[in-house]
Structures are given as structure tokens and as C-alpha cells.
């Protein structure tokens, strides 16, 4: 009952602390988001993250969509679903038709144009009638389309379909065109200066026809996409991976390695330091010597060397971090134990012949428990930062998404040089955000626990 009432007393004191309440609130939010990520995101996302082909439909190195609210004209990706297909049959040829439209109000073109047909069977041809606001129509044709394939402006047949329109407007013969020139043809105002003209704003129409020799089951997942120059809440990297997905997927891993490493380090350190302080004499000196040896090790180089020597998993990495972090807590626990050992009830136990083990478990360990809880909370932030540091150096378990790994990619591709600030900013912020709640709760607990421990 005493331990329960003591626990409730600590909780009441914690709730009176402003930093403690803020820390608990932030911690609950992080744990809730982490639980959602674990449930909602399948493990396959980690494999998908390492596959550049999985992100071909996204713009590369695109800033977040909300930069448009700050005067930047960076259109977001527009997906135009193709639904309401109509069917006509003539001479054994089946023609399926769907239409869509969109309003373009930007002064710049999108970064790409894609068509994704989804059907069940074999088709002869897919054609797109692209109608500009001035009524001009450009016919784009792709023979022998494959279901679920992404056809963009690098597709040769699409390029060859757009070239005649460019030649008719400019009067210049062209063997090939770049993706930039194709976008200008699709969006810029017509005339001799088509490829150097301003974007034509207004309503664009798209009519898609799928031609086949047999009935087709066309999915509503078929779409035309205008790949924008901005994407999502946190932008993309150089292969189109959304940074917000990486930030979310990295949260459970960061919390897990931080909590496990902190628990291991604090429990081992408190037990070792508590025993050293309780025994005293030559055993204390020997244990203190062992503590100082581990403490003197250069932690980061040692972690790097050890990580390359063993098969790295999340658990082994957390235990390695804990193995090099426990001396800090051992020194604190020893100091607290030396203070407790001088109390009269310890002398009374010895006078009554009570064993050292029972005396330690009865008097020392319960009084070290509050210290253990406080420093466990404080230690989580250190575990998170050290884990992300290792990931930034390229040392992390396979098939996991980490903030340090994202920052490592940003460094590799010179994100700061190119001005891709979002690639660096959001993972860095998340390392701080994930660490702050534990620091706030830990300091609040330390202020509550320290006076009580010293008074006992």
C-alpha cells in the first residue's frame, strides 16, 4: 500500500508541474501517433521506401504544397480519375470512352503528365484528345497499352504525337522534343512562339479512348495525372519519396530504440552503482574502476565498430547503446546509495544480523526506484539522439525507415546546396520533438524525487 500511495503522490506532484503536464501531453500524442503508424502502415512500406520505381508518380525534390500560400507558384499534383466509361462496338472493335476536365490557374506548367490505364485484357490503342482553353486539340496516341503502366512524357509514342502540333504552331521541323517542350506545347498559348509563351490559364478537357478487339473491364483506378511541383505536407526527395511518410514511419522506431536503450542503461547502472555504494570498501573501488573504464570508452567510434561486427537488429542496437550509457546512471546511483547507507536503519539491520542482500532489497532498492524512473525518462532522449546519429552515419537495422537515414540521404544528394530545405528540416525537427517530452517529464520527476530521496 505504501508503494501505491507513494506512486499516486508522485503523480499528483507531477501534475502540478507545468513542464510535467506539457511533457505528458506531448508524450501521449506521440505514442498515439506511433500506435496509428504501426497499425496503419504495413511493413512493406519499408521495402517500398528503398525502391525508387515505387515513387515514379511523385514529383522529385518538390517542396510542401503549402509554400503556395507564401507567394510561391508551385502547383500540387492533380489526379483526374477516369470514370463513367461509355462503350461503342463497330465491326468487332470495342471503343471505351471517358472524359474529364480541370481548371489550370497557375502561371507555370506541371512537371510531368502521366496516363495510367487500368483494365483487364488486351487493348490495341489508347488515345487522348487534349483540348486547351482556346479550343485547340492535341491527339496523343499510345499503341498496345499495358494495364497499370505509367505513360509519361518520356514515352516515345507520346513524344511523337506532340511533335506535329509543335511543328504546326512554330513552323520548325523537329526530330525530338524534351519533356519541358512537351509541357509547353500542352499548356502554353499557341502560335509561333509556342515554346516561349506564357501558360494558358482556363479549363482544359481530356477525352480518353481505349480501343480493343474484345470486351474490357476498365477499372475506376484509371487516371490522368498532372505531376505538380509541390507535394504533400513535407515535400519529396530526389526520387519522389514523400518526406511526411518517412517522418511518420520513423517515429515508432525512434521511440522504441530510445525507451529500450534507456531502460537497459538505467536499470543496469542503478543496480551496479547501488551495489557499489552499498558494499563499499574494495568492492566499491573495483566496481568504480569498471564503471570508469566503460565511461572512458569513446562511445560513438566504439558503437560504429561494434555495429559492423555483429548482425544489427533494433534490439541489439538498443542494447549496445545501453551497454555504453549505464555508467552515467551508476555514478548517480552510487552517490544516492552512499547517502542512504549512512542512515541509522542500515546500521540497525547490521546490528540485528540481517543479511546484506535483504537490507539492500528492503532499504536501498526501493529508495532508488524513484531515481530510476526519473532518469529513465531523461535517458530516452539520449537513446533517440544516439540511434538517429548512428542511422545518419549509415548504421541501422535493415528494412527500417529512420530520420537519421533520411538526413543521410539529404547529405548525400546535397539537399542544403540545392535549397531543398524541407528534406533536412522536418526529420531534424522530429528528433527534437520526440526527445522533448521525455526531457520535460524527466526534469519534473527529478525535481520531485531528489528532495525526498535526500530526506530519507
N, C-alpha and C positions, 0 to 999 in steps of 0.2 A: 504493500500500500504506500509505503514511503516513497518508493521509486516512481509510482504513478503520480502521486501528488507533486513530487519534485518535477516530473516531466510537464505536468499541467502548469506549474509555477513558471518554468522556463518559457513555455508557450505564451502565457499571459504577458510576461515581460517582453517577449519578442514582439508581440502585437502592439505594445506601447511604443516601440521604436519605429520612427518614420522610415529609416533605411531598411529595417527588417520587413516592414509591411510592403514597401515597394519591391524589395528583393523577392519576397514570397509571391507577390502578384506576377512579376515578370517570370519567375520560375514556373509557376502554374501554366502561364501562357506558352512558354517554350516546351514544356512537357506535353501539353495538349496538341501543339503543332507537330511535335515529334511522333506522338501516337498516331495522328492522322496520316503522316507521311509513311509510317511503317505499314499501316493498313491499306492506304490508297495507292501507293506506288509499288508496283511489283519489283521483284529482284532483277527482272530482265532490264529495267531501266539503267542499271549499272553497266550491263553489257552493251546496251544501246548507246550509252554515253561515249563509249570508245569506238563506235562505228560511224565514221563520217558520212557514209551513204544514208544513214537514217535521218539526217537533218538537211537533205538536199532542198527540201521545200521551204526552208527558212532563209531569210537574208543573212548575209555574213557580216560580221563586225558592225551590227546595227545597234544604235542607241535605243533606250527605252522609248515607248510610244509617247510618254508624257513630255518629252522635250519639245513637242509641237506647241505646248502651252506657253513656252518661253521664247516664242518667235522663230523657232527652227522649223523649216518646212521639210519634214521627214515623214512621208506617208506611211501608214501601217499597212500590213498585208491585208488584202481584200480577197476573201474566198467567195466565189459565186457558185453556189450549188446548182447543178443541172437536174431539174426535176420536171414533172409534168410532160414526159415524153409522149409524142404522138407518133402513130405508125401508119405508113402507107406501103402498099405492095403493088408492084408493077412488073410483069414478066418474070416473076420469081425472085425479084430483087426487093429486099426489105429496107425501107428508109425510116430511120427513127430521128425525130427532130425535137430539140429542146431550145428554149430561148431564155435569155437573161439580160439584164441591163444594170448599169451603175452610173453614178454621178461622180465625175472627177473634178475636184475643186482646187487641186494643188498646182503650183507653178513649176513643178518638176515631175518627171516621169517616174514610174516604179522602177525597181532594179531588175525585174525579170517578169516574164509572162509564162505561165505553165498551163498545160491541159492534162487532166488526169481522167481518162475514161475507165469506168469500171463496169464490165459486162461479163456475161457467161457464154462463151462461144468464140466464134471466129468472125472477124469483120474484114471487109475489103478496104474500107477507107473511112476516115473521119475528116470532116471538113468544117471549117469555122468561117462564118461571114462576120467580119469585124466592121461595124458601122460607126463612123465617127460623128461627132455632133453636127458637122456640116452636111451629113448625108452620104459622104464618100464611103464606099465599102471595099474592104480588102479581103480577098478569099485566101484562106490558109488551108492547105491540104496535107494530110499525112496518110500514106498508104500502109496497109497491113498493120493497123494499130494493135498493141498488146494491152490487155486489161491490166489496170493499176499502174501502168508505166507513166512516168513523168516526162512529158514532152515540153521542152522549153526552147528558148531562142538559140540554143546550141544544136538543136536537131536540124540536120541538113535540109530536109524537105520543107521545114518551116522557113528557113532562110531563103530557099529558092522560091517560095511562094510570095515573100515580101519584096524581093528584088524587082519584079516587074512594076510594082506600084511606085517604088522609089525612082526607077528609070522614067516612068511616065510623068512624074512630077518635076524631076530635076533635069531631064533630058540627058543625063550622064549614064553611059553604059558601065555596069559593074559586074564583075565576076563573083564577088563575095562581099558580104557585109558583116560588120561586127554586131554584137548584141546591143551595143549602145545605139548604133544606127537603126537597128530594127525597132527599138523602143521609140526613137524619134519619129520613125515612119508611122508607128501606130498611134502616137499621142500628139505629135506636133502639127501645127497648122500646115495645110498643103501649099503647093506652089514651088517655084524654082529653088527657093531657099528652105525646102522642107527639113533638111538635116541640120539647119542652123536657125530654126524658127522657134517661136515660143510655144508652150504647151497649149493645146486647145482644150479649154475647160467646158464642161457641159455633160450631157447624157450620152453614154456610149451603149450600143447594142451589140449583143453577141448571140448568134444563131448557130447551133451546133447540129450537125447531121452525122449519124452513124449509118453506114451502108453495109449490108451483109447479104449473104445468099441463103440464110436460114433465120428463123425466129431467134431473137436475142432477149435475154433477161438483163436489162440495164439497171444498175444499182443507183440509188439516190446519192451514193457517195461520189458519183462522178462530179467533177467540178472544174472550173477555170479559176486560176489564182493569179492575182497581181501581187507579186512579191514586193513588199514595201522596203523602205529604207530605215524603218524603225520596227521594233518587235518587243512585245511583252512588257513586263514591269521593270526588267533589269537588263534588257538588251541581249545580244548574242555575241559569241566569239567568232573566230575566223573560219569555223566550219559550220556555223549556224546553230550551235547548241545554245539553248536558252539559259542564261545565267540564273534566272529565278528558279528553274528546275534544279540546277546544281546546288544552289543555296539551300533549298528545301531538303533535297536528298542528303546533304551533308550534315544536317542538324542531328539526326539520331546517332550517327557515328561519332560526332564530336562529343555529345553528352555521354554516350556510353563509355568511350575511352577515358573521358575526364573523371567520371564517377568511379569506374573500376580502378583506375590507377590511384586515385585519391584514397579510396577505401583501403586498398592494399598497402599503400605507403603509410597512412596514418595508423592503421592497426598494428603493422609491424613495428613502426617507430615508437608508438606509445608503449607497446609491450616490452620492447628492448630497453628503452630508456627508463621505463618504470622499474623493471627488474634490476637494472644497473644502479639506479638510485636507492632502491630498497636494500640490496645486498651490501653495497659499499665496499670498502677495502680493496683488496687486489682484484676481486671480480669486477668491481666497478671500473677500476683502471683499465683492465683488459677489454671490457666491453666498450669503454670510451675510446680506446685505441682503435678498435674495429670500426666504430662509428666514424672517427676522423679519417680513417683510410678510405672508406666509401665516399665520404664527403669531399675528399681531396681529388677524387677522380674527375677528369674533365667530362662532364655529363654528356654533352652533345656529340663529341667525337666518339666517346665510348658507345653511345646508343647507335650511332651510324655503323660502327664496326661490328657490333653485336647483331644488328638487324640484318647485315649481309651474311652472317654466319649461320643463321637459323631460318626455318620456314616461318615467315611472318604472318600471323593472324591478328585479329583485333585483340584477342585475349593475351597473346604472347607480347604484343607491343605494349599493352597496358601494364602487364607485369614487369616488363623491362623498365618502363618509366617509374613504376612503383619501387623497383629494386634500387634505383638511384636517387629516389626522393625521400626515403624514410629517415635518413639521418637528421634532417631538419626537425622532424617531429620527435625523434628520440632525445635530442638535446633539450627540447621544451619539456617533455615528459619527465626527464631526469630531474630538472630543476624543480618541478612541481612535487615530485616524489620526495626529494630531499627536504622540502618544506613540511610535507605531511609526516615524514618519518620522525621528525623531532617532536611530534605531539605525544602527550602522556599516554594515550590509549595504546600506542605502539609499544611503549615501554611496559605497560601493564600486561600486554599479551606475552611478551618475553618473560616477564616475571612469573606468569602463570603457566609457562611451559607450552603455550600454544605454538603450533608449528609455523614456520615461516611462510609456507605455502598458504595455509589458512589465513594468516594475518594479511598476506598480500591480497588474497581474493576478497577478504572481508572489508578491509580498510583502504587499501591503496587503489585497487582497480575501480571500485565504484566512484571514487573521487576523481579518477582520471577520465571517466566516461564523458562528463560534460565537455572536458577539454577535447576529447576525441571527436565529439560531434561538431564542435566549433571549427576545429582545424580540418575536418573532412570537408566541410562546406567551403572553406578557404582554399583547400588543395585542389578542388575540382577545376578551378580556373587555370591553375598551373598545368594540370594534366591536359586540358583542352589546348592551351597555347603550345605546349611542347609537342603534342600529337600533330597539330597543324604545321608546326615548324618542320617536323620530320617529313610530312607529306609534301611541303614546299620544296624540300630537298630531294624529292622523288622516292622517299622511303615510306611505303604504306602497303597494307594488305591488298591483294588483287581484287578486282571487281567491286571496288567501293568508290563512291564519289565524295571527295573531301574539298573543303575550302582551300586548304594548302595546295592541293593538286591543281585547282583552278588558278590560283595565283602563280603556280609554277608554269602553267601554260601561258599565262599572261606575260610572264617574264621572257619565256622562250620566243614568243612572237612580238616582243617589243611593244606591248599594248600602250605603255606610257609614252613612247616615242611617237606613235601614230595617233595619240589622242583618244584612245579607247578607254576612257576613264571608268566607265561602268564595269568593265571586266575586272578592275582592281578594287574599286570602291566597295561594292556590295559584299564580296567574300570577306574583305577586311573588316567591314562593319559588323558582320555576323560573328566573327571571332570575338570581338569586343562585347557584342550583345549577349552572346552565350556565356561569357565569363562574368559579366557584371552582377547578375542576380546572386551568384554564389559568393561573390566578394561582399555584397551588401548584407546577406544573411549571416555570413561568417563573422564579419566585424560586429554585427549586432549581438550575435551569440557570445563572442569573445568578451564584449563589454559586460554582458550579463553574468557569464561564468566566472571570469577572473576574480572579482571580489569575493565570491562565495567560496571558491577553492582556497584562496589565501586565508580566509577566515576560519576554515575548518582544521 
